[in-house]
Amino acid sequence: MSLGDEHGYGDTARTGDDDGYGGSGQTRTRLPDGDPYGGARRSGRSPSRSLITVVGVVVLLIAAIAFANRGGDGSASTAGNESGSTSADKPQTSTTAASGTKPVESKAGGIPTGYAHDEQGAQSAAANYSVALGSTDMFTKARRHDIVNTVYAPDVAAARQTDLDSAYSSEKFLTNIGLTKNGTAPSGQTFVSRIIPVGTKVTASGTDSATVEVWYTSLFGLSGDSSTNPVSESWYTTAYELKWIDNDWKITDFQQTDGPVPVGRDQKASTADDMTKAVEEYGGFTYAR
């Protein structure tokens, strides 16, 4: 576009001494304010000032993210903000952060016992009990009885014992999962049954009762070259109803549901030898919050 195309440029009929035009009686050309060359379209900021502004914004953004993500340091306030909400309305890091309480040191039948009489203790009990109930020991009668008598309330254990003995001694059930009628792995194979808790959550609590949900992944199957039931991964959530009995938490009832299940990555499955080696060399944990 030429200068004559814009309003106020190239008009030879105009006279007078209007500012911004040439001398009287001459063709008047409207000049842009300021420097007509390098500075006519220049913004009011220099490049260095713009860079400083950008850097400042980035620093403030990083600081804001760090402040928003911090938690559990005792500095949070329960006072309401301008919108009327309180800090209790927001997720707290205490739902997943370690409590700092030392794990239990006592055991009964190889199972950690002697938990704290509070929500933290109930969560630790539920996590450790789920590990015991999902272990290979449940397929051996003597060990199964020890586990059930340890984790269940006395008035519930007897009934559970009968139900579990019936289920775990079923030859059809054992055959379906690839075990012998004695509940052992065939020669040359390793039986894997392991539960790994991912997190716990208290959904109800009282002075001597609590309901704790345990979200976990389960490894189950037979590791071996001739296995027809290779080790696979599953995800479940079990809600345990607990009561404080004889100075410890005991299970009175439970309910299991599938998931939440994460999206699986495209990873190559390990060989039977690698899986067997991992199961034999990597032990379990005593869980505590």
Secondary structure, DSSP 8 states (H G I E B T S, - for coil): --GGGSTTSS-TT--S--TTS-STTS------SS-SSTTTT--SS-HHHHHHHHHHHHHHHHHHHHHHH--SSS----S--TTS--GGGS--GGGTS--------EEETTEEE---SSHHHHHHHHHHHHHHHTSGGGGSHHHHHHHHHHHB-HHHHHHHHHHHHHHHT-HHHHHHTT--TTS---TT-EEEEEEEEEEEEEEEE-SSEEEEEEEEEEEEEEESTT-SS--EEEEEEEEEEEEEETTEEEEEEEEEEE-------------HHHHHHHHHH--------
